[in-house]
Amino acid sequence: YQAEKLASQGIKLARDQDSRSYEMAWRAEVRESLRDELANQNNRFNIIMLCDTVCLGCVFTLVADGSPPDETPAYMLNAYVFCLGVSIMLFSISLWGSIIVVRRLHNNTAARLERKLFAQSEDLQIAWQQQLINNVPTGSQENYLLHQAYEKWVVEYIDPIGKMSIDMLSIGVVTMFIGAGVLIHYVYLIQYNDVVSGRI
């Protein structure tokens, strides 16, 4: 009887350890996946911040050194100044939004984000419990639910400001090139007119 009791306790302990190992493996897989996703998002917005900084430098170079010729019409001069002003505003807003997004990403480690996703997704909690009860490895369903919960978190906390930053950067680049185009056009146009009038 004592041997049977010890054997049953050993079997129960082995099952508990097996269940615990599945739990630890599952959590390790979740955190590794989330760590990769956070790193990708962080790199993405670091690149946007770099682009904003470079573009701001280009605009300020146009402001400091890109003086239109004296013969430039007033309405084109106003358009040039307007484009540069809008570009500075858009790049600044984009840079500000990217900084906020990167700060939010840094505030969420893989472990913290894992807990948030489990707290927000009932389907993920049920799938995790079923996995522990049945002692089965992580499958495609669990990965799908994790990805779905992560996408929901991104849509709620990252995308509103992140997409705005990307849009502001894109529009700012367009307005900067319009302003630079106006400057180049009138510089070469006036030089061409001077050459033509000199020949005449």
DAJO-V320356 format. One record per residue. N is the residue number from 0. RES is the residue in three letters. PHI is phi in whole degrees, -180 to 180 (999 if undefined). Layout:
BEGIN
<<N:RES:PHI> <N:RES:PHI>>
END
This chain:
BEGIN
<<0:TYR:999> <1:GLN:-62> <2:ALA:-66> <3:GLU:-65> <4:LYS:-65> <5:LEU:-64> <6:ALA:-66> <7:SER:-66> <8:GLN:-65> <9:GLY:-65> <10:ILE:-65> <11:LYS:-63> <12:LEU:-65> <13:ALA:-64> <14:ARG:-65> <15:ASP:-64> <16:GLN:-66> <17:ASP:-65> <18:SER:-64> <19:ARG:-66> <20:SER:-66> <21:TYR:-64> <22:GLU:-63> <23:MET:-66> <24:ALA:-65> <25:TRP:-62> <26:ARG:-67> <27:ALA:-65> <28:GLU:-65> <29:VAL:-62> <30:ARG:-66> <31:GLU:-65> <32:SER:-65> <33:LEU:-66> <34:ARG:-62> <35:ASP:-65> <36:GLU:-64> <37:LEU:-65> <38:ALA:-64> <39:ASN:-64> <40:GLN:-64> <41:ASN:-64> <42:ASN:-63> <43:ARG:-60> <44:PHE:-81> <45:ASN:-65> <46:ILE:-65> <47:ILE:-64> <48:MET:-62> <49:LEU:-64> <50:CYS:-63> <51:ASP:-61> <52:THR:-65> <53:VAL:-63> <54:CYS:-66> <55:LEU:-63> <56:GLY:-62> <57:CYS:-65> <58:VAL:-65> <59:PHE:-67> <60:THR:-65> <61:LEU:-64> <62:VAL:-66> <63:ALA:-79> <64:ASP:-113> <65:GLY:-94> <66:SER:-77> <67:PRO:-65> <68:PRO:-61> <69:ASP:-64> <70:GLU:-84> <71:THR:-66> <72:PRO:-60> <73:ALA:-64> <74:TYR:-69> <75:MET:-75> <76:LEU:-65> <77:ASN:-65> <78:ALA:-64> <79:TYR:-63> <80:VAL:-65> <81:PHE:-62> <82:CYS:-62> <83:LEU:-66> <84:GLY:-64> <85:VAL:-64> <86:SER:-62> <87:ILE:-61> <88:MET:-62> <89:LEU:-68> <90:PHE:-65> <91:SER:-66> <92:ILE:-64> <93:SER:-63> <94:LEU:-64> <95:TRP:-62> <96:GLY:-65> <97:SER:-65> <98:ILE:-63> <99:ILE:-64> <100:VAL:-63> <101:VAL:-63> <102:ARG:-65> <103:ARG:-64> <104:LEU:-66> <105:HIS:-70> <106:ASN:-74> <107:ASN:-116> <108:THR:-74> <109:ALA:-62> <110:ALA:-67> <111:ARG:-67> <112:LEU:-66> <113:GLU:-59> <114:ARG:-65> <115:LYS:-64> <116:LEU:-65> <117:PHE:-66> <118:ALA:-69> <119:GLN:-90> <120:SER:-115> <121:GLU:-70> <122:ASP:-63> <123:LEU:-69> <124:GLN:-65> <125:ILE:-65> <126:ALA:-63> <127:TRP:-67> <128:GLN:-64> <129:GLN:-64> <130:GLN:-65> <131:LEU:-70> <132:ILE:-66> <133:ASN:-89> <134:ASN:52> <135:VAL:-116> <136:PRO:-72> <137:THR:-66> <138:GLY:-116> <139:SER:-66> <140:GLN:-65> <141:GLU:-64> <142:ASN:-64> <143:TYR:-64> <144:LEU:-65> <145:LEU:-65> <146:HIS:-62> <147:GLN:-64> <148:ALA:-66> <149:TYR:-67> <150:GLU:-62> <151:LYS:-64> <152:TRP:-65> <153:VAL:-63> <154:VAL:-62> <155:GLU:-84> <156:TYR:-112> <157:ILE:-110> <158:ASP:-61> <159:PRO:-55> <160:ILE:-83> <161:GLY:-63> <162:LYS:-66> <163:MET:-62> <164:SER:-63> <165:ILE:-66> <166:ASP:-65> <167:MET:-63> <168:LEU:-63> <169:SER:-64> <170:ILE:-67> <171:GLY:-62> <172:VAL:-63> <173:VAL:-62> <174:THR:-66> <175:MET:-64> <176:PHE:-69> <177:ILE:-63> <178:GLY:-62> <179:ALA:-64> <180:GLY:-64> <181:VAL:-62> <182:LEU:-62> <183:ILE:-64> <184:HIS:-59> <185:TYR:-76> <186:VAL:-63> <187:TYR:-74> <188:LEU:-65> <189:ILE:-68> <190:GLN:-63> <191:TYR:-65> <192:ASN:-63> <193:ASP:-64> <194:VAL:-64> <195:VAL:-64> <196:SER:-67> <197:GLY:-68> <198:ARG:-70> <199:ILE:-73>>
END
